[in-house]
C-alpha cells in the first residue's frame, strides 16, 4: 500500500450543480470503513452531506457551489490519509479476514515449521494483540487485552507456540464474526432507510421549476400535487386537496386543505394540487425539527457497553492475583504459566456479543431489523408496551360498519349499491371502503348514472334517473348542495360519538342515507396484545392524535390498560416521560413522523414496516414485514437471547473457575490449561451462534 493514501481512484458516475457521485477504489490492502470515509468527506470545506454505499463503492456528495467544486473535492479526497490503525478510545478495531486466515494458518502449520521459525511466526501473529494491549495499558491500565497479551507472551517465552497461536486465532475469529454480522446488519439498515426525493417544484417568476429542497427559501411558492409529500410548513395560496396528515397527527382520515389553511411538512397530498407559501423551510420545518429532536435523543443514548466485557476487565486483576499467589506459594513457573493461559475474558468478551449479533441476524431472517445489542437488552427488560394507533394497531384502511337508509323507499343494500355506483371511479380511501362493502353484498346492483363529477376534498356528484346524486362530506352535502342534515342530527351524532367517520348521500335534494366507517383493527392485534401479556408485559397503553371516541373503542376492543387521545408529537414524548418517571421500562411502537420523539425517547422504540423514514431512523427495532405480531416475536427473541447469555455466563464462570483452580494446584500443564480453556471458549462461542434466535416452536419459515 502506498504511504499516505487512502483512496486510490475516483471514477465520475454522475454530476450536476451542487451534487457529484463517484465510484471509488481504496489502495491495495487498505481498510474500507464506510463510516470513516463518510465522516472524512463531510469534514471537507463546502460539503453539506456525504453518502457512502460500501457494497458498490459509491461516494455521493452534496456541496455548496459557492464554496467548492467537484474537481477540488476530488483532489482533496484523493489526498486523504488512511485512518490510523489505532481505534478511537472505547471503539472496537475493524476486523480483518486476513488476520483470521493468518492466525489460523499459523495454528495449523506451526507444528510443521522448523523449530527455529515457530517462535518468530507466533510472535508475528501476536503483534496486533500486543500492540492493542500496550495501547490499553497506557490508556486504561490492566485490562483483559493486557492479560491476553501476557498469556500469549509467556507462552511464546516458554516455547508453547501452540497455546500462543490458539489464543491469537480465537481472538481474531471472534472479532471477525462479531463485526461481519454487524456490517451485514448495517448494510440492511442503510438499504431500509433510503432517503426520499430531495427535489421539489416551486413557482418563480410565473414558471414552475424543480429545485433542490435545500434551495427553497421563505416566501417561495411551493407546488405540491397528488402523491407528493409537502416539503415545507406554510399557508395554502391556492388549489384544493385532500391531505393525509396521519404521519403528523395520527388522524386516519385525510382532511381537506384549501386557500388560507395551514399545512405541515411530512404530510401527503392524496388528491388535488396545492400552491403553498413557504413559511418554515429546511431545518425549521416541522418534520426537520422532529428529526433534530430524534438525533439529539439518539446521541444522548451513547455507545453500548456490554456488561460481559466490563466484567472481563474487572476479573483481570483477580486472575493476576491468583497467578502471583500461585508463584508465592509454589515458586513454580509452570503453574503460573498455566494460570495465565486460562482467564475469563475470551468467553465473556466473545460469546456475549456473538450471541447478540446472531440474534440480530435471526431477527432479520424473521422479518425484524434490530439495531444493536442495547435494543435487545432493553426490549427484554421492557415491562410496559405503548402503541401508536393509526397504522400500528389499525391498518389505516377504512371499513363500512353501518348503512343508514333515511328514505323509506330504499333499503340499506340499495343505499350502498347506489353510493358504490358513483364512487367506484374514485380512489379516495372512503370511496374504496364503499366499493369494497358493496362487493360483499349478496346481491350486487349497479345504478346507471351520468358522468361523475369529482369535487376535490368534497366528494363526487352525478345524476341517476334525472336526479342529482351527491356523495361526500357533511360540509359538501349541507353547505354546498343545500341538503338538510339537521333533522337527523341526534342519530348522526350518536354514530360520531361511537368513533365513526360518516359519508353523506344526497339524491334529488334530500338526504337519503349515511354510511358510517371505521379504521380497521389489524387481524393479529388482539393476539399480539395477549401474547405480550404471556411474555410478562404488565401494562399496555395506546397513544394517538385521533379523536377520543375512536381511541376509546379501539382500547376496549383490544383490552388495553389505558389510552391517551388527541396528542401532538411532543405530547406523546411527555406521556412517555411520565410513565418512565413512575418506573416503567417502556417499549414504544409507532410508524409516523410524529412518533419520532416518542420512539427515540422510549427505552426501546419499534417502528412499523410502512413507517415514515424519521420513525424508522429513530427506532431501535424496525419491522421488515407489515405484521404487528412481529412485536411479540421481538420480545420473545429478546427474552430468549437474554436467557442464552445468562446460561453462557454461568458456564463460562463455572468452567474457567474450575480450570484456574486446577492450574493453580498444579493439576494442569500450561498446554492442557490452554486447550481446556480455548476448547471451552469455542464450545460456548458455538453455543452462542447456534442457540440464538426465537424459542423453538416460535420460529417462522422464511
N, C-alpha and C positions, 0 to 999 in steps of 0.2 A: 504494500500500500504506500503510495507517495505521501511524503510527510506534509502535514498541514492542510490536506484537502479532505473534504467530506463528500461532496457531490462531484462525480466525475464528468457528467454531461447533462445538459438541459436541451430537450428537443421540443420546439414550439408545437403546441397542439391546437390552440385557439387564442385569439387576442381581439379585443375591442377596447373602446375608450374606458379606461379605469379598471379593466379586467384582463387577466392573462392566465393561461394554463399551459404547463409544460409536462412532458414525460421526463422523469429524471432517472439517473443511474448513479449509485454510490460507487466509491472506489472498491476495487477487489479487496475482500477481507474486511470491509467496513461494516459497522453495526448499523442496521436500519432501525431507527427508533422514530416512528411517525410523530409521536407527541413532541419529542425533542426538536424534530425538523419544523413542525408547525410553530412551536414557540420561538425558534430562531428566526423564522420567516416573519412572524408577526412583530418581532423586535426591530425590523428594518424600517428606516425612515419612510413615511408615507404610506405604509401598508395598513389597511383598515381591517382586513380579515384574511386568514390563510386556512386552506383546507388541504389535507393530505389523505390520499387513498393509497395505502401501502400495497394493497393487493394488485393494483395496476400501475404502481409507481407514478401516480399523478399528483402534481402540486398546482393548486389554483390560488391566485392572489387577487384580491380586490384592493385597489390603491387609489390615492388621491393624485390625479394627473398634474395638479399644480405643484406637487411636492417631489414627484419622481416619475420615472417611465419604465417600460418593460425592459429595455436594454440595460439600464442602470441596475435594476433589481436582479437581472440575470447575472451581471458581473459580481454583485455582492453575494449572491447565493453560491456561485462557483468559488468564491473566496472564503466561504465559511470553513472554519476549522472543525474537525470531527469532535464529537463530545468526548470528554475525558473518560478514562477507564473507571475512575473512582466515582461512585454514585454520590448524589447529594445525601446529606445527613438524614438517616432514617429511611432512605429509599432502598429498594431491593435492586441488586445488579441485574443487568439484562442477561438472560440465559443464552448460551450458545451451544448449538448442537455439536459443533466441533469439539468443544470441551468434553462433552459426554462421550463422543467417539474416541477422543484421545485417551481419556482416563480408562475407558472400557478396554481399549486396545492394550494399554499398559498392564491392566489387571490380567487379561487373558494371555498375553505374550511374555509378560515379565519373567515367569519361571523358565522360559526357553532362552532368554538372553544370557550372554556371558556374564559371569558373576561381577566383573568389573563395571558392567553397564547398568546393572539393576539399580544401584544406588542413584546414579545421576538421572536415570529415567524417572524413578519415583520422586526425586527432588524436583525435577522439571514439572511433573504433573501437579505437585503441591504448591508451585509458585503462586498461582492465583489465590489459593486458600491462605497461604502465608501472608500475601500482600493485604488481603482483606482483614486478616487477623491483626496485622500491625496497625492498620488504619483504625480498627475498632479499639484497640488498646490505647492508642494515642487520643482517641476521641471520647471513649466511654469507659475505659478501664478494662477489667477482665470480663469478657462476655463468652457466650458459647462458641463464637468463632475462634476466640483465643484458645479455648480448651480443645477444640477440634484440631487447631494448628499444632498445639502442644502434643496431642496424641500422635499426630502424623509425624512430627519432628522426632519424637522419641522412638517411634517405630523405625524411621529411617536411620536414626543414630544407632539403634541396636541391630540394624540389618534385617528387620522384619518388613521387607518390602511388600509382601502380600497384604499385610494389615494396612500399610500406608496407602497402597493403591486402591484397596477396597473402600476405605473411608473417602478418599478423593472422588471415586466413581459414584458412590451413593449420594454424596452431597451434590455433585453436578447433575446426576439424573433427577433427583428430587426437584431441584430448582428448575430444570428444563421442563419437567412435566407440569409443574405448577404454572409457570409463565406461558407455556404453549396453550394451555386451556384458557388462561386469562386473555391471551391475544385473540383466540377464536371468539371468545365472548365479546371482546371489544369490537371485532370486525362485524359481528352480528348486530351489535348496538349501533355502530355507525351507519349500517345499512338501514336499520329501522328508523333512525332519526334523520333521514334525509331532509334537507331544508326545502321549504316550498319556494315557488317562483318569487323572485325578488324584484320584479319589474311591474310597474303599474301604468295605467293610462291617465294622462292629465290633459286639461284643456288650456292651451296657452295661445293668446292672440287669435282666438277663434278656431284653432286647429287642435285636433286630438293627437297627442304624441305619447309614445310608450317610452318611459324613462326608468332608471334605476330607482328603487324605492327610497334609497338614502338621499336621492336628489330632490325629493318632494319637500316643498317649503310651506310654511304657514301662509295661508292666503291663496294657495293653489286650488284650482277646481279639479277634483279627482273624479274620474268616471268609473263607475262600478256597475257591471252588467250581470245577468244571470250566471250563476256558477262561480262567481268571483268572491274572494274574501275582501272585506273592506279594510284598507291598509292604514287608515288614519281615524282619529276622533274628529268629528265635525258636525256641521249642520247641513241638512239637505237643502240645496238650492232649487232643485227641480227634479221631476220624474216621480214615479211611484214604484214601490217594490215590496215584496214580502221578504223579510229578513229573519233568518234563523239565528236567534241570539242564545241558543242553548249553551254554547261554549262560554258565554259570559254571565248569563243569568240563571241557567238551568231550566228556563221555560221551554217546554217541549213543542208548543205550537208557534209557528212563525208569526211575526207581527208586521202590520202594515207600517211603512215609513214613507212619508211624503214631505213636501216643502215645509220647512220650519222645524221638522223633527230632528232630534239628536241621534247620531249613530256612533257605535264604538268599533274600534279596530278589532280584528279577530272574529267578527261575525260574518255570516254567509248570506249573500243575496240569492234566494231560491227562485225568485220570479220577478222580472221587471228590470228597471235601469234607473240609477240614481246619479245625480251630479252633486258632489259633496264638497262643501267649503272646508278646507283643511284647517283645523284649529290646533290640534296637537299632532305632531309628526315624530317619526324616529323614536328616540328613547323616551319621549314624553307621552307617546300614545299608550292607551290602556294596556294592550297586550304586551308591549315592551316593558312597561312598569312592572307588570306581574312577572315577566321573565327576569327582570333585575332582582325582584324580591326573592325569586326562586334561587338565583345564582348566589345571593348573599347567604341564604339559608343553607345551601349545599356547602358553601365554603366554611360555614361555621361548624359543620359536622367534623371536619378534619379527616385525617387518614386512619384507616382501620389498623389497630394494633392487636393482633391475636394474643389472647392470654397464654396460650401454649408457648409462644415464643418468649414472652416475658418470664414465664415460669422457668423455661430452659435456661435463660440468663441468670435467674436467681439461684438455680441449682448448681451453677458453675463453682462458686466458692465452696459449696459443700463437698463436691467431688474432689476439688483441690485439697481441701482439709483432710478428706479421707486418705488421699494419696500421701499427704505429709504425715498423718498419724501412722499409716502403714510403714513408712520409712523409719519413723521414730521408734516404733516398737520392734520392727523386724530387721531393719538395715538391709532389706532385700530389694535390690533394684528391679528384679524380675517381677515382684509383686506390685511395685509402684507402676511399672510399665503396663501391667495387666489392668490395674485400676484406671489409669488414664485412657486405656483403649475403650473402656465401657462407660459412657455417660448417657444422660437422658436427652441431650439436645437433638440428636439425629431424628429419633422417632417423634419427639414432641414438635420439632420445627418443621418436619416434612409431612408427617401423616395428617396433621390437622388442616393445614392449608390445602393439601391434595384432596382431602375429603370434601372441603368446601367447594373447590373448583370442580370436582367430579359431580357434586350435587348440582352445581350450576349448569354443567353440560347436560346432565339428565333432565333438568328443568327445561332447557332449550329444546331437547328432543320431545318433551311432553307438552310444548306449547307455552312455555313461560321463560322470559328473559330476566334473570336475577343479576343485579349489577354489583355484586360483591358479597364477601363473607359477612360483612356487617349487616347487610339486609337480611340474610338468613338467620343470624343470631337474634336480631330484633323481632323478626317475624315469629320465631319460635317462642319468644318471651311475651308476645302481644296477648293481652287478655281482653282488649276492647277493640271491636271492629266497627269503623264508621264508614258508611256507604253514602256516596252521592246517589241521587235518584235517577234523573233522566239519563238514559244511555248506559246506566250501570245496573241498577236493579230492574229498570224497564228497558224495553227495546228501542224506545224513541219513535215507534210507529203507532199510529192511532188505530183504534178498532171501534166500530159502531156497537154500542151497548143497548141503546133504546131507540125505537122507531115510534114516534108520537104522531099519529094522524089526527089532525084537528078538523078535518072535513068529513062528515058522516058518510059521504058518498065514496070515500077512499079507504081501503084497508091499509094496514101497515106495510104489506107487501107491495101494494100499488104505489104507496109513497116512496118506498125505497127504489123500486124499479124506475119510477119517473125521475127521481133525482139522479140515479145512475145513468140514465139515458143521455142526459146533458153533461154529466161530469166525466163520462168515460173518455172524453177527448182532452182532459186537463190532467196535469201531472202534479198538482198540489197534493201534499200528504193527506189532507182531508178528503179530496176527491178520490184518491186511491183507496182510502178506507171505505168510502161509499160503494165504489165499484166492487171491491172485494166482498163486502157484505151482500150485495145483490147477487153475486155469483154463488153464494151459499144458500140462496133461497131454493126451495123445492121446484118452484115454477118461475123461471126467468122470463120476463116480458120486456120488450123494448118499445118505448113510446116514440113514434115518428115525430121529428121536430125540424124546425127550420135551422139555418146556420147558427152555430153557437157563437155568442159574443163573450170574449174574455175581458173582464174588468179587473186589472191588476190590483191586488191587495183587497179586493172586494168579493168577487165571486164570478159566476157565469150567468148568462141570460140567453133565452131563445124563445121560440113560440111552439106551442103544442095545441092543436085544434083551434088555431087562430087566437089563442090567448097567451099573453106574455108570461113566461115562467122564469123565476129568478131563484138562484141557489147561492147562499153566501152568508156573510156575517150579519149580525143584527143591525149594525150601522148601515150596511148596504140595503137591506130589506126595508128597514123602518124609515131612515132619513132620506136615502136617495130614491127609493121606489114608493115611498108614502104608504106602506102597508102597515096596518095597525097591529102592534105586538102587545100592547099594554093589557088587553083583556085576558091574556093567558099568562100574565106575569107571575102569579103565585106558583103555577106548575113549573114554569121555566126556572124560576129562582131556586126551586127545590132541586132540580137537576144540577144547577150550577153549584149549589151548596154541597152536593154529593161529589164534587170534584170533577165534573164532566164538562167537556167542550161542546158547544151547541152549534149546529149548522141549520140555518133557517131556510124554508122553502115556501115561496110565494107563487100563486098561479091565479091569473085573472084579477090581480089587485087584492087578493086575500091571502092570509097566512093559512096554508093547508097542512103544515106539519113541521116538525123539528126532529132532527137526528142528533142524538147525544153520543159523544165519543169519549174514549179514554185511552191514554197511553197504556200499552200492554206490558204486563209484568213478563220478565223473562221466564221461560218454562222451567228452568232449573234454579230460579231464585230462592224459592221456599226450601228446596232440598239443600241448597248451599248453606242457607242460614242454619238449618237443622244439623248439618254435618259440622259446621263450625262449633256449634254447642257441644257436639260429641267430642270434638278435639280439645275441649277445655276453655273455649272462649266464654267469658262470663257476661259480657254486655255487648249488644249490637244496636247501633244507632244510625239513623238516616238524616242527612243534611241536604237541603235543596233550596234553590231560589224559586221554586214553583209555589203555587197557591197552597194555603194551609189545608183546604178541603181535600185536594188531591193527595197531599202528603199524608194526611191522617188516614185516608183509606188504604194507601199503599202500606203504611206501617202496620195497620191492623191485619191486612191480608197476609203479611209475612210473619206476623208475631214478633215484631221488633220491640226492643225495650224502651226506645224513645225516638223522637224525631224533632227536627227544627226546620221551619219553612220560611220562605221569603228572605233568604240570606243572600248577601253580596259576597264577593270573594274574600274581603277582609273579615267578614262576619264568620265565615267557615273557619278561618285560621284562629279567630278569637275563641270559638267554641272548643277547638282542639286544645288551646292553651288552658281553658277552663277545666277540661277533662284531665289533662296532664297534671294540673295543679292538685287534683284530687287523688293522684297516684296511679291513674290509668296508664297502661302501656298500649299505645294506640297504633292500629294499622288502619290507614285511610285508603278507600278505594274510590277512584273517580276517573273522569275521562275528558273534562273540558278545560279550556284555558283558565276559566275561573277557579278550577281546582288546583292550579299550580301551587299557590301559597300553602294550601292545606296539605297537599302531597308532600311538599318539602318540609313542612313544619311538624308532621307526624313522626312518630318513632320509626315507622316504615310506611312508605307510600306505594300503592299499587295502581297502575294505570291500565285501563281497558284497551283492547286491540285497536279500536276505532277512535281512540282518544286524540286530542289535539297534540301538536308537536311539543308545546310547552309542558303539557301534562306528562307526556312520555319522557321528556327530559328530566322533569323534577322527580319522577317516581324512582323508587329503589327496585321495583319489580314491574315489568311490562308484560301483559298477556299478549301472546302472539296469535291467539285464536279468539274469536268472539264468543267465549264461553265463560260465564261468571263462575261456573263450577271449578275453574282453574284456581280461584281464590282459595277454596278449601284444599285443592291439591297442593298449592304452595305452602299452606300451613302444615299439612301432613308431611310434606317434604322437609320443611324446616325442623319439625319435631324429630323426624327420623334421622336427620343429619346430626342434630344435637345428641341424640341417643348414641349414634355411632361414634362420635367424637369422645363422648364421655366413656364409653366402653374401651375405646382405643387408649384413652388416657390411663385408665386403670390397668390395662395390660402393660403399657409402657412402664408405668411406675413399678408394677409388680415384677416384671421380667428383669428390668435393669437394676432394680434394688437387689434382686437375687444374684445377678451376675457380679455386681460390685462387691457384695458381701463375700461371695466365693472367691473373687480375685484377691480381696484384702486378706483372706485367710490362707491364701496360697494354694487353693484347690484348682485354680485355673491358670494356665500359662498365658502370656500375652496374646499368642496366636489363637488359643482357644477362646479367650475373652473377646477378642476381636471378631471371631467367626460367630460366636453366640450373639454378641451384641448386634453385629451387622445383619446376621440372619434374622433375628427378631425384628429388626428395623424394616427389612424387606418384607417380612410377613405382615407387619402392621400396615406398611405402605400399600401392599396389595389388597389388604382387607379394606383400607380406606377407598381404594379405587373401585373395588368390586362391590362394596356394600353400600355406597352412596346411592341415593335416589328415593323414590316413593316406596313405602312399605309394600310387601308382597300382597297381591290382591287388589292394589290400587293403581298399579302400573297400567298405562294405556298403550295399545299398539300405535305406532307412528302412522 
